[in-house]
């Protein structure tokens, strides 16, 4: 482990909350200086310019892309800390090669994301969003209801990590049958049947995605997978937009094969495809499944504490890589 670094600059590339007060309090209490970029995530090129300008020892990033070029621009960089769980906006391999830690906060929003997923399922089974729109438009037509009893349905959870298990616990309380798929399946989970992905799709009325976005999971749900699902089902994505081929979902909704698509994330966000927003069976929220007063404060504090911990020469609590030692003369202050 590297020795403690001298007081330096920490760059907050972007943030999805009103200010940087929590991050600033933690960073400055440890003797470092916080420099904050624009709230909205900038382009990779803009972040590279910020890094070149400030030469930070640590980077905190929410959604802005931190490229290999950005990582290589600051010679004394020690850590890139994600204000979140997924790492698809960080060049992890480049960080590893340059001896830079990459960290995240993997468990800050387990309850919130799970609640959001189950809330979307309930909104679909009970027609909450559809009937709210109808009533507000002046149409009071209870006879049009085509609602579902959740306890009679089969729900398939793709990805059975912390959030997937939390979702299974919640759905179990409603009495529905629960299937799950994971590349590293746990043994003997009460009330949950572990299956292959194709079998899960064939048997499920509801499919919920709780997996990270990687090259292997990009468009894990496309036209072939949607065709395997039971007619009239629901697809829920509260993970990453790139997991789903949106065009294929629009076609499945158009044909009626898929009755509903509940998405908190989109591959094109913040742009919403017109073909998706026009679908009456689409329930869309703006990447807020992680959010609550408690979860956001916890996220900000713990991500900043990871930066301070590493700059103090300690081992990170949630390392996402194992950095290689820097060669002599490459910017390592040792």
HUPE-V553141 format. One record per residue. N is the residue number from 1. BURIAL is 1 if it has 24 or more other C-alpha atoms within 12 Angstrom, else 0. Layout:
# HUPE-V553141
((N & BURIAL) (N & BURIAL))
This chain:
# HUPE-V553141
((1 & 0) (2 & 1) (3 & 0) (4 & 0) (5 & 1) (6 & 1) (7 & 0) (8 & 1) (9 & 1) (10 & 1) (11 & 1) (12 & 1) (13 & 1) (14 & 1) (15 & 1) (16 & 1) (17 & 0) (18 & 0) (19 & 0) (20 & 1) (21 & 0) (22 & 1) (23 & 1) (24 & 1) (25 & 0) (26 & 1) (27 & 1) (28 & 0) (29 & 0) (30 & 1) (31 & 0) (32 & 1) (33 & 1) (34 & 1) (35 & 1) (36 & 1) (37 & 1) (38 & 1) (39 & 0) (40 & 0) (41 & 1) (42 & 1) (43 & 0) (44 & 1) (45 & 0) (46 & 0) (47 & 1) (48 & 1) (49 & 1) (50 & 1) (51 & 1) (52 & 0) (53 & 0) (54 & 1) (55 & 1) (56 & 1) (57 & 1) (58 & 1) (59 & 1) (60 & 1) (61 & 1) (62 & 1) (63 & 1) (64 & 1) (65 & 1) (66 & 1) (67 & 1) (68 & 1) (69 & 1) (70 & 1) (71 & 1) (72 & 1) (73 & 1) (74 & 1) (75 & 1) (76 & 1) (77 & 1) (78 & 1) (79 & 1) (80 & 1) (81 & 1) (82 & 1) (83 & 1) (84 & 1) (85 & 1) (86 & 1) (87 & 1) (88 & 1) (89 & 1) (90 & 1) (91 & 1) (92 & 1) (93 & 1) (94 & 1) (95 & 1) (96 & 1) (97 & 0) (98 & 1) (99 & 1) (100 & 1) (101 & 1) (102 & 1) (103 & 1) (104 & 1) (105 & 1) (106 & 1) (107 & 1) (108 & 1) (109 & 1) (110 & 1) (111 & 1) (112 & 1) (113 & 1) (114 & 1) (115 & 1) (116 & 1) (117 & 1) (118 & 1) (119 & 1) (120 & 1) (121 & 1) (122 & 1) (123 & 1) (124 & 1) (125 & 1) (126 & 0) (127 & 1) (128 & 0) (129 & 1) (130 & 1) (131 & 1) (132 & 0) (133 & 0) (134 & 0) (135 & 0) (136 & 0) (137 & 0) (138 & 0) (139 & 0) (140 & 0) (141 & 0) (142 & 0) (143 & 0) (144 & 0) (145 & 0) (146 & 0) (147 & 0) (148 & 0) (149 & 0) (150 & 1) (151 & 0) (152 & 0) (153 & 1) (154 & 1) (155 & 1) (156 & 1) (157 & 1) (158 & 1) (159 & 1) (160 & 1) (161 & 1) (162 & 1) (163 & 1) (164 & 1) (165 & 1) (166 & 1) (167 & 1) (168 & 1) (169 & 1) (170 & 1) (171 & 1) (172 & 1) (173 & 0) (174 & 0) (175 & 0) (176 & 1) (177 & 1) (178 & 1) (179 & 1) (180 & 1) (181 & 1) (182 & 1) (183 & 0) (184 & 0) (185 & 0) (186 & 0) (187 & 0) (188 & 0) (189 & 0) (190 & 0) (191 & 0) (192 & 1) (193 & 1) (194 & 1) (195 & 1) (196 & 0) (197 & 1) (198 & 1) (199 & 0) (200 & 1) (201 & 1) (202 & 1) (203 & 1) (204 & 1) (205 & 1) (206 & 1) (207 & 1) (208 & 1) (209 & 1) (210 & 1) (211 & 1) (212 & 1) (213 & 1) (214 & 0) (215 & 0) (216 & 0) (217 & 1) (218 & 0) (219 & 1) (220 & 1) (221 & 1) (222 & 1) (223 & 0) (224 & 0) (225 & 1) (226 & 1) (227 & 1) (228 & 1) (229 & 1) (230 & 1) (231 & 0) (232 & 1) (233 & 1) (234 & 1) (235 & 1) (236 & 1) (237 & 1) (238 & 1) (239 & 1) (240 & 1) (241 & 1) (242 & 1) (243 & 1) (244 & 1) (245 & 1) (246 & 1) (247 & 1) (248 & 1) (249 & 1) (250 & 1) (251 & 1) (252 & 1) (253 & 1) (254 & 0) (255 & 0) (256 & 0) (257 & 1) (258 & 1) (259 & 1) (260 & 1) (261 & 1) (262 & 1) (263 & 1) (264 & 1) (265 & 1) (266 & 1) (267 & 1) (268 & 0) (269 & 0) (270 & 0) (271 & 0) (272 & 1) (273 & 0) (274 & 0) (275 & 0) (276 & 1) (277 & 0) (278 & 0) (279 & 1) (280 & 1) (281 & 1) (282 & 1) (283 & 1) (284 & 1) (285 & 1) (286 & 1) (287 & 1) (288 & 1) (289 & 1) (290 & 1) (291 & 1) (292 & 0) (293 & 0) (294 & 0) (295 & 1) (296 & 1) (297 & 1) (298 & 1) (299 & 1) (300 & 1) (301 & 1) (302 & 1) (303 & 1) (304 & 1) (305 & 1) (306 & 1) (307 & 1) (308 & 1) (309 & 1) (310 & 1) (311 & 1) (312 & 1) (313 & 0) (314 & 0) (315 & 1) (316 & 1) (317 & 1) (318 & 1) (319 & 1) (320 & 1) (321 & 1) (322 & 0) (323 & 1) (324 & 0) (325 & 0) (326 & 1) (327 & 0) (328 & 0) (329 & 0) (330 & 0) (331 & 0) (332 & 1) (333 & 0) (334 & 0))
